[in-house]
Amino acid sequence: MIILKNLWNRRGKCAWLFIELIVVTCIAWYILDPALVNMADASLPLGYDADRLVIIEVASLPEADARYDSIANHDDTRADNMNRMLAKIRNYGGVEQLSAQSSGNILNSQGIAIEDMHADVPNDSLAKGVNTISFISGQHYFETYGIKSVQGSPTVEELSARSYTPFTEVVVTEDFANIFWPGENAVGKKFYRGKGDSREDINVVGVVGNFRYQTFNRTNCAIFQAYDYTFPRAAFSIAVRLEPGVSPHEWADKFRPWAVKEMVTGNYYVKSVTPFDNIIAETEYSFGVTAERRTAWLLAAFFLINLVLGVLGSFYLQTRRRIGEMGVHRAFGARSRNIFAMLMGEGIVLATIAFIIGDILYLQYAIKNGLAFGMGNNHMYNLIDTWVSHFWQHFAIVSAIVYAIILICVVIGTWLPARRVSRINAVDALRDE
């Protein structure tokens, strides 16, 4: 009560600090919210081990090339040459596992296929934005990417090796299964794409752990289906998982010159060798995520620096100007710790009240315009359950962070001069005044 009374008695001198803190709260919310959401999305686990992956792009020699072999262009010969190329890479040092696949179906690549799915269950709902990923059976696809199966499902080795009926037998992620069959084992369940005459029934033959197709999409819903077209093609890619401790960048640098000399097999040759983190970076850049994150983080950093300097400086000067007043308190017998506690308390209470008002003001804006949601594509998907997706939880978390930052600045700005002011001799303080 004494602190509130002191603030009220000094309301004319504190008004500009109070208004400044309200404005700072609103600006902090507006700038920090996108940065915090981007940071939260970037910290979500991918759901598979991307640290030891390298993607090799394989292409075919053009007919004009002197090394071109017309016989090697036949389907059977292509298949033999593809297997020979895979064997060469598998025997190359540092390789743990590999899988051939279509170039357009690399995880975290720029290409993405989205379909709507339905199921004849009581909680039937539209599963919008389900990622459809194609793979080749028998190619150790799941093991290479480090995707794990869940309890009650065949192992990933079994899922990779089995023969699939194209489009009608698929592997789904755990979150996708929970949309239609929450709490149940989805293996053996059915769902469908299309409606009416175009309805196509699909059988679930396996369930794997959740993963995110792209780093900036907040979803785990996906299905894996085997290719239904002739493979190998004239061009394809090979995902390579390296042994523990092997650097993808160092491995790629050594493999490239070796591949130029040793890897031409039939008409196939190695076109590029790319560490997986480079693919992630290229995709993020292509979708504008890199620029969006950099802008959000740079603005947040710039604002925080100015916030610290501005608020800290304002409270520092305001506290220093009260030397004479504190000298009077000292003359009437006030102890140093009482003066210090009073100055600190006033700063904290002033900051807290201003924050509450600023927070309420920003809440009106947030209710009308929404809170930061991260990458725009997230609206297309069934999102995983995070604090970003829940309005009040989102608002509470960012509010707490904004309050903590403001409070830290106020405490530091008050604490530094308050120590000196609280210890000053009464005579010296009154002389300075």
ZIPE-V566902 format. One record per pair of residues at least 24 apart in sequence whose ideal C-beta (glycine too) atoms are under 7 Angstrom apart, sorted by sequence separation. I is the first residue (numbers start at 1). J is the second residue. D is the distance in whole Angstrom. If there is no record, write none. Layout:
<<I	J	D> <I	J	D>>
This chain:
<<137	161	7> <150	174	5> <319	343	6> <371	395	7> <137	162	6> <137	163	6> <249	275	5> <58	85	7> <137	164	5> <248	275	4> <105	133	6> <248	276	7> <105	134	5> <366	395	6> <105	135	7> <177	207	5> <102	134	6> <170	202	6> <172	204	5> <315	347	6> <363	395	7> <56	89	7> <152	185	4> <167	200	7> <168	201	7> <174	207	6> <101	135	6> <153	187	5> <168	202	6> <169	203	5> <170	204	6> <171	205	6> <101	136	6> <152	187	6> <168	203	6> <170	205	7> <171	206	4> <172	207	6> <173	208	6> <174	209	6> <175	210	5> <100	136	6> <169	205	5> <174	210	5> <171	208	6> <173	210	5> <101	139	7> <107	145	6> <173	211	7> <100	139	5> <99	139	4> <101	141	7> <359	399	5> <99	140	5> <98	140	7> <99	141	5> <179	221	7> <97	140	5> <99	144	4> <175	220	4> <176	221	4> <57	103	6> <97	143	5> <98	144	6> <130	176	6> <175	221	5> <176	222	6> <97	144	5> <159	206	4> <173	220	5> <176	223	6> <173	221	6> <355	403	5> <127	176	7> <173	222	5> <55	106	6> <172	223	5> <355	406	6> <127	179	5> <154	206	5> <156	208	7> <171	223	7> <153	206	5> <170	223	5> <171	224	4> <125	179	7> <153	207	4> <170	224	6> <170	225	5> <351	406	6> <351	407	6> <123	180	7> <149	206	6> <150	207	5> <149	207	7> <150	208	7> <167	225	6> <121	180	5> <149	208	5> <150	209	6> <166	225	7> <348	407	7> <351	410	4> <121	181	7> <148	208	6> <166	226	6> <119	180	4> <147	208	5> <148	209	5> <166	227	7> <167	228	6> <147	209	7> <164	226	4> <166	228	3> <348	410	7> <347	410	5> <348	411	7> <147	211	6> <347	411	7> <215	280	6> <142	208	7> <347	414	4> <216	284	6> <214	283	6> <215	284	6> <344	414	6> <216	287	7> <343	414	6> <344	415	7> <119	191	4> <118	191	6> <216	289	5> <117	191	5> <118	192	6> <344	418	6> <343	418	4> <117	193	6> <115	193	6> <340	418	5> <343	421	7> <340	419	7> <343	422	7> <131	213	5> <339	421	7> <340	422	4> <339	422	4> <289	375	6> <336	422	4> <336	423	5> <133	222	6> <135	224	6> <137	226	5> <129	219	7> <131	221	7> <136	226	7> <130	221	5> <131	222	4> <132	223	6> <133	224	5> <134	225	6> <135	226	6> <136	227	6> <130	222	7> <130	223	6> <132	225	7> <134	227	5> <127	221	7> <145	239	7> <136	231	6> <144	239	5> <146	241	7> <311	406	7> <315	410	6> <319	414	6> <326	421	5> <331	426	4> <326	422	7> <330	426	4> <48	145	5> <49	146	4> <144	241	5> <312	409	5> <316	413	5> <320	417	5> <327	424	7> <48	146	4> <307	405	7> <311	409	4> <315	413	3> <319	417	4> <323	421	6> <326	424	7> <48	147	5> <311	410	6> <314	413	7> <315	414	5> <319	418	6> <322	421	6> <327	426	5> <330	429	7> <312	412	6> <313	413	7> <316	416	6> <112	213	7> <308	409	5> <312	413	4> <316	417	5> <320	421	7> <323	424	6> <307	409	6> <311	413	6> <319	421	6> <327	429	3> <326	429	6> <327	430	5> <108	213	7> <324	429	6> <107	213	6> <108	214	6> <323	429	5> <324	430	6> <327	433	6> <108	215	7> <324	432	7> <323	432	6> <324	433	3> <323	433	7> <106	237	6> <103	235	6> <103	236	6> <102	236	6> <103	237	5> <101	236	7> <100	236	6> <101	237	6> <100	238	5> <101	239	6> <98	238	6> <99	239	5> <98	239	6> <98	240	5> <98	241	7> <97	241	4> <95	240	6> <96	241	5> <96	242	6> <95	242	6> <96	243	5> <94	242	5> <89	238	6> <94	243	5> <82	232	4> <89	240	7> <86	238	7> <94	246	4> <79	232	6> <78	232	5> <75	230	6> <218	374	6> <94	251	5> <216	374	7> <217	375	7> <216	375	4> <217	377	6> <218	378	5> <221	381	7> <217	378	6> <221	382	4> <47	209	6> <219	381	4> <47	210	5> <48	211	5> <92	255	7> <219	382	6> <47	211	3> <217	381	6> <219	383	6> <220	384	5> <46	211	6> <47	212	6> <218	383	5> <219	384	6> <46	212	5> <218	384	6> <44	212	7> <218	386	6> <46	215	7> <109	279	6> <218	388	7> <108	279	6> <108	280	5> <42	215	7> <47	220	7> <106	279	7> <110	283	5> <44	218	7> <60	234	4> <88	262	7> <109	283	6> <41	216	6> <60	235	6> <88	263	6> <108	283	6> <59	235	5> <110	286	5> <41	218	6> <58	235	6> <58	236	5> <85	263	7> <58	237	7> <57	237	5> <58	238	6> <85	265	4> <56	237	7> <84	265	5> <55	237	6> <56	238	4> <85	268	6> <55	239	6> <56	240	6> <81	265	5> <81	266	3> <53	239	6> <54	240	5> <82	268	7> <53	240	7> <81	268	5> <53	241	6> <54	242	7> <78	266	7> <52	241	6> <77	266	6> <52	242	4> <52	246	7> <54	248	5> <72	266	3> <73	267	6> <53	248	7> <72	267	5> <52	248	6> <54	251	6> <67	264	6> <69	266	6> <54	252	6> <69	267	6> <68	267	6> <179	382	7> <61	267	5> <60	267	5> <60	268	6> <61	269	6> <175	384	6> <58	268	5> <59	269	6> <58	270	6> <59	271	4> <58	271	6> <56	270	6> <57	271	4> <57	272	4> <56	273	5> <54	273	6> <55	274	5> <54	274	7> <54	275	6> <55	276	6> <54	276	6> <53	276	4> <55	279	6> <50	276	5> <50	277	7> <129	380	4> <129	381	4> <129	382	6> <38	292	7> <128	382	7> <38	293	5> <127	382	6> <38	296	5> <35	296	4> <34	296	4> <35	297	5> <35	300	4> <114	380	7> <31	299	5> <32	300	6> <31	300	6> <31	303	5> <28	303	7> <27	303	7> <28	307	7> <24	307	6> <24	311	6> <20	314	6> <17	314	6> <17	318	6> <25	354	7> <21	351	6> <25	355	5> <18	350	6> <22	354	5> <26	358	5> <17	350	6> <21	354	3> <25	358	3> <29	362	4> <41	374	5> <21	355	7> <25	359	6> <22	357	5> <26	361	6> <37	372	4> <14	350	6> <18	354	5> <22	358	4> <26	362	5> <37	373	7> <38	374	6> <21	358	7> <37	374	5> <33	371	6> <34	372	4> <3	342	7> <7	346	6> <33	372	4> <6	346	6> <3	345	5> <7	349	6> <3	346	5> <7	350	6> <4	349	7> <3	349	5> <40	386	7> <40	388	6> <37	388	5> <36	398	6> <33	398	5> <36	401	7> <32	398	7> <29	398	7> <32	401	7> <32	402	6> <29	402	6> <28	402	5> <25	402	6> <28	405	7> <28	406	7> <25	406	7> <24	406	6> <21	406	7>>
